[in-house]
Amino acid sequence: MKSTRLPASFLLFALGVLTWPASLAAADASVSPPPRPRMFVWADLVTTNPDTVVNFYSKVFGWTSRKVGSGPQGYTLLLNGDHPVGGVAYRPADPQSKAPGGARWIGSVAVADINAAVAAVTAAGGRTLASPRQVTGRGWQAVVTDREGSVFGLLASAKGDPAQGAVGENDWAWVQLLSRQPAEAAAFYEKALGYVVTDDSRTAWADDRLLTRDGVAYAGLTPLPSGIDARSGWLGYVRVSHVQAAVDAATALGGRVLVPARDVPGAMQVAIITDPLGGAIGLVSVPAIAGKEGAK
């Protein structure tokens, strides 16, 4: 029998074999990869201060950057070695907000038809934040929310979806939905995106779920326990060689620690941090090496 989740360890889930889409640069090949709808294939960081967050992620993960366009409206591409891992987009501060500055990661799901996908999201009770628009070199993209307000993107790639492959160091490794209403969230994503929601038999918790399709797990679904001061939302994890070293680098650059480095017994080590503007991101290393890191 599975255990009841303890608030202190609600994010210590087993991710299994870490796999993530291969570089979007693969789309430049002469033969496009087969479509992989419902896979998370891209990540954008929307922020009021691109320079600050680009500097942060470049130093924490060793990512390099290349700006497309000029001025504050320009888009910055983030690369891990020779392949892109995401982008940084500027948004103006909201003078009516109590926290006018900020940053948020938005992961985009591959879809075959952008208009049909947006219609399915709204029919399932979600909202459209940014209507479909064509992005040069990428395809058609929209930004939506689920019923709880968790933000995600929809992307109909112009060049085909990337293949799913082994995760390298400082690449995206996994994505998890943290929800206060997991049953309602499961129903939404089944209806809106066609996921099959199954029990996650790899964890000790009875309420962990996987979002799957054709036997492939694309994301996880984990309840937010009562008493945790956090909103529902999607969280992406980056694989690093040493979690504590990445945490230390992040805090030295003005980031915050939301969940300190912890071991998933026999599997891996995880932590959750934010950049200086509040963009949350997970860290994971394989295998779990908290003891070795602590001894340094």
C-alpha positions as CSV (number, residue, x, y, z in Angstrom):
1,M,0.0,0.0,0.0
2,K,1.3,3.5,-0.8
3,S,1.9,6.1,1.9
4,T,0.1,9.3,2.7
5,R,2.2,12.2,1.5
6,L,4.1,14.2,4.1
7,P,4.3,18.0,3.6
8,A,8.0,18.0,4.3
9,S,8.8,15.7,1.5
10,F,6.1,16.5,-1.1
11,L,8.5,17.1,-3.9
12,L,10.7,14.1,-3.5
13,F,9.3,12.0,-6.3
14,A,11.2,9.5,-8.5
15,L,11.6,10.8,-12.0
16,G,12.7,7.4,-13.4
17,V,14.9,7.4,-16.5
18,L,15.5,11.0,-17.4
19,T,14.5,11.7,-20.9
20,W,13.7,15.0,-22.7
21,P,13.3,16.1,-26.2
22,A,16.5,16.3,-28.2
23,S,17.6,19.8,-29.3
24,L,15.2,21.8,-31.4
25,A,18.2,22.2,-33.7
26,A,17.3,18.7,-34.9
27,A,14.5,20.4,-36.8
28,D,17.2,21.7,-39.2
29,A,17.9,18.1,-40.5
30,S,16.8,17.2,-44.0
31,V,14.3,14.7,-42.6
32,S,12.0,16.2,-39.9
33,P,11.4,14.0,-36.8
34,P,8.0,12.5,-36.5
35,P,5.4,14.6,-34.7
36,R,5.2,14.0,-31.0
37,P,2.1,15.9,-29.8
38,R,1.7,16.4,-26.1
39,M,5.5,16.5,-25.4
40,F,6.9,19.5,-23.7
41,V,9.2,20.8,-26.4
42,W,10.2,24.4,-25.5
43,A,10.6,26.7,-22.5
44,D,10.4,30.5,-22.4
45,L,11.2,32.7,-19.5
46,V,9.0,35.8,-19.5
47,T,10.5,38.6,-17.4
48,T,10.7,42.3,-16.8
49,N,14.5,42.3,-16.7
50,P,16.1,40.0,-19.4
51,D,19.6,41.1,-18.7
52,T,19.4,40.0,-15.0
53,V,18.0,36.5,-15.7
54,V,20.3,35.8,-18.7
55,N,23.3,36.6,-16.5
56,F,21.9,34.3,-13.8
57,Y,21.3,31.3,-15.9
58,S,24.5,31.7,-17.8
59,K,26.5,31.5,-14.6
60,V,24.5,28.8,-12.9
61,F,24.1,26.4,-15.8
62,G,26.8,27.6,-18.2
63,W,24.2,28.5,-20.8
64,T,25.2,30.9,-23.5
65,S,22.9,33.5,-25.1
66,R,22.2,35.0,-28.4
67,K,19.9,38.0,-28.8
68,V,17.5,38.2,-31.7
69,G,16.3,41.7,-32.4
70,S,17.3,44.9,-30.6
71,G,16.0,46.9,-27.7
72,P,14.0,45.6,-24.7
73,Q,11.6,43.9,-27.1
74,G,14.4,41.7,-28.4
75,Y,14.3,37.9,-27.8
76,T,17.2,36.1,-26.3
77,L,18.0,32.5,-27.2
78,L,19.6,30.4,-24.5
79,L,21.9,27.6,-25.6
80,N,23.6,24.6,-23.8
81,G,26.7,24.0,-25.8
82,D,25.6,24.0,-29.4
83,H,21.8,23.4,-28.9
84,P,19.0,25.7,-27.8
85,V,17.3,25.0,-24.5
86,G,14.9,28.0,-24.3
87,G,14.5,31.7,-24.7
88,V,14.0,34.9,-22.7
89,A,11.2,37.3,-23.6
90,Y,10.6,40.8,-22.2
91,R,7.3,41.8,-20.7
92,P,6.7,45.3,-19.3
93,A,6.1,45.7,-15.6
94,D,2.5,46.0,-14.4
95,P,2.2,49.3,-12.4
96,Q,-1.0,48.0,-10.8
97,S,0.7,44.9,-9.4
98,K,2.0,44.6,-5.9
99,A,5.1,42.9,-7.4
100,P,5.7,44.8,-10.7
101,G,8.9,43.0,-11.4
102,G,9.3,39.3,-12.0
103,A,10.0,36.3,-14.1
104,R,8.1,33.1,-15.0
105,W,9.1,30.0,-17.0
106,I,6.4,28.8,-19.5
107,G,6.8,25.4,-21.0
108,S,5.2,24.7,-24.3
109,V,3.4,21.5,-25.4
110,A,3.7,20.2,-28.9
111,V,0.4,20.1,-30.8
112,A,-0.6,19.3,-34.4
113,D,-3.1,22.1,-34.9
114,I,-2.8,25.3,-32.9
115,N,-6.3,26.5,-33.3
116,A,-7.9,23.2,-32.5
117,A,-5.6,22.9,-29.4
118,V,-6.7,26.3,-28.1
119,A,-10.3,25.5,-28.7
120,A,-9.9,22.2,-26.8
121,V,-8.3,24.1,-23.8
122,T,-11.1,26.6,-23.6
123,A,-13.7,23.9,-24.0
124,A,-12.1,22.1,-21.0
125,G,-12.4,25.2,-18.9
126,G,-9.0,26.8,-19.5
127,R,-8.3,30.4,-20.7
128,T,-6.3,31.9,-23.5
129,L,-3.7,34.4,-22.4
130,A,-2.1,34.9,-25.8
131,S,-3.9,34.0,-29.0
132,P,-2.1,31.9,-31.7
133,R,0.6,33.8,-33.5
134,Q,3.2,32.8,-36.0
135,V,6.8,32.9,-34.8
136,T,9.4,33.0,-37.5
137,G,11.5,29.8,-37.5
138,R,9.4,28.2,-34.8
139,G,5.8,27.8,-36.0
140,W,2.5,28.8,-34.4
141,Q,2.4,29.4,-30.6
142,A,-0.2,30.3,-28.0
143,V,-0.2,30.8,-24.2
144,V,-3.1,29.3,-22.2
145,T,-4.0,28.3,-18.6
146,D,-5.7,25.3,-17.1
147,R,-8.7,25.6,-14.8
148,E,-6.5,26.5,-11.8
149,G,-4.7,29.2,-13.7
150,S,-1.5,27.2,-14.3
151,V,0.2,28.7,-17.4
152,F,1.6,26.7,-20.3
153,G,2.2,27.2,-24.0
154,L,1.0,25.4,-27.1
155,L,3.4,25.0,-30.0
156,A,2.7,23.7,-33.5
157,S,6.3,23.5,-34.9
158,A,7.0,24.5,-38.4
159,K,9.9,22.0,-38.7
160,G,8.7,19.0,-36.8
161,D,8.9,18.0,-33.2
162,P,12.3,16.9,-31.7
163,A,12.9,13.3,-30.8
164,Q,12.9,12.2,-27.2
165,G,16.4,11.2,-26.0
166,A,18.8,10.9,-23.1
167,V,19.3,14.1,-21.0
168,G,22.7,15.8,-20.9
169,E,24.1,17.9,-18.2
170,N,22.4,21.3,-17.9
171,D,19.5,20.2,-20.1
172,W,15.9,20.0,-19.2
173,A,15.1,16.7,-17.6
174,W,11.5,16.6,-16.5
175,V,8.3,18.7,-16.0
176,Q,5.9,18.4,-13.1
177,L,2.5,20.0,-12.5
178,L,1.9,20.9,-8.8
179,S,-1.8,21.2,-8.3
180,R,-4.1,22.0,-5.4
181,Q,-6.9,20.2,-7.2
182,P,-5.2,17.2,-8.8
183,A,-8.4,15.3,-9.7
184,E,-9.8,18.3,-11.6
185,A,-6.3,18.9,-13.1
186,A,-6.2,15.3,-14.4
187,A,-9.7,15.7,-15.9
188,F,-8.7,18.9,-17.6
189,Y,-5.5,17.6,-19.2
190,E,-7.3,14.4,-20.3
191,K,-10.0,16.5,-22.1
192,A,-7.8,19.4,-23.3
193,L,-4.7,17.6,-24.5
194,G,-5.7,13.9,-24.7
195,Y,-3.3,12.7,-22.0
196,V,-4.0,9.4,-20.3
197,V,-3.5,10.0,-16.6
198,T,-2.1,7.0,-14.7
199,D,-0.8,6.2,-11.2
200,D,2.9,6.8,-10.8
201,S,4.0,3.4,-9.5
202,R,7.6,4.5,-9.1
203,T,6.9,6.7,-6.1
204,A,5.8,5.9,-2.5
205,W,2.8,8.3,-2.6
206,A,-0.7,7.2,-3.5
207,D,-1.6,10.4,-5.2
208,D,1.2,10.9,-7.7
209,R,0.1,10.7,-11.3
210,L,1.8,10.6,-14.7
211,L,0.5,12.3,-17.9
212,T,1.0,9.7,-20.6
213,R,0.2,9.0,-24.2
214,D,0.8,5.7,-26.1
215,G,2.7,4.4,-23.1
216,V,5.1,7.3,-22.9
217,A,5.2,9.5,-19.8
218,Y,5.5,13.2,-20.7
219,A,4.9,14.9,-17.3
220,G,4.1,14.3,-13.7
221,L,1.1,15.5,-11.6
222,T,1.7,16.0,-7.9
223,P,-0.7,17.5,-5.3
224,L,0.2,20.5,-3.3
225,P,-0.5,19.7,0.3
226,S,-2.5,21.9,2.5
227,G,-0.4,24.3,4.5
228,I,2.1,24.9,1.7
229,D,2.2,28.6,0.7
230,A,2.5,28.0,-3.1
231,R,0.2,28.4,-6.1
232,S,-0.5,25.7,-8.6
233,G,1.8,25.6,-11.6
234,W,4.2,23.8,-13.9
235,L,7.8,23.3,-12.8
236,G,10.7,22.3,-15.0
237,Y,13.8,20.5,-13.8
238,V,17.3,20.9,-15.2
239,R,19.9,18.1,-14.8
240,V,23.1,19.2,-13.1
241,S,26.2,17.4,-12.0
242,H,26.0,18.6,-8.4
243,V,22.8,20.0,-7.0
244,Q,24.3,21.7,-4.0
245,A,26.9,23.4,-6.1
246,A,24.2,24.8,-8.4
247,V,22.2,25.9,-5.3
248,D,25.2,27.7,-3.9
249,A,25.9,29.4,-7.3
250,A,22.2,30.5,-7.5
251,T,22.1,32.0,-4.0
252,A,25.4,33.8,-4.6
253,L,23.7,35.5,-7.6
254,G,20.6,36.6,-5.8
255,G,18.4,33.5,-6.2
256,R,16.4,31.9,-3.5
257,V,16.0,28.3,-2.2
258,L,12.5,27.0,-2.1
259,V,13.3,23.4,-1.4
260,P,16.9,22.6,-0.2
261,A,18.9,19.7,-1.8
262,R,17.3,16.4,-0.8
263,D,17.9,12.8,-1.8
264,V,15.3,10.6,-3.4
265,P,16.6,7.3,-1.9
266,G,18.5,5.2,-4.4
267,A,17.5,7.5,-7.3
268,M,18.6,11.1,-7.4
269,Q,18.9,14.4,-5.6
270,V,16.6,17.3,-6.1
271,A,16.2,21.0,-5.1
272,I,14.0,23.9,-6.2
273,I,15.3,27.5,-6.5
274,T,14.3,30.8,-8.0
275,D,16.2,33.3,-10.1
276,P,16.6,36.8,-8.6
277,L,13.3,37.8,-10.1
278,G,11.3,34.9,-8.8
279,G,11.3,32.4,-11.8
280,A,11.1,28.9,-10.2
281,I,13.2,26.1,-11.5
282,G,14.0,22.6,-10.3
283,L,17.4,21.0,-10.1
284,V,18.1,17.2,-10.3
285,S,21.3,15.1,-10.3
286,V,21.7,11.4,-10.8
287,P,22.6,9.5,-8.7
288,A,21.7,11.1,-5.4
289,I,25.0,12.4,-3.9
290,A,24.0,14.6,-1.1
291,G,26.5,13.0,1.3
292,K,29.4,13.4,-1.1
293,E,28.5,17.0,-1.8
294,G,28.1,17.8,1.9
295,A,31.6,16.5,2.5
296,K,33.2,18.9,0.2
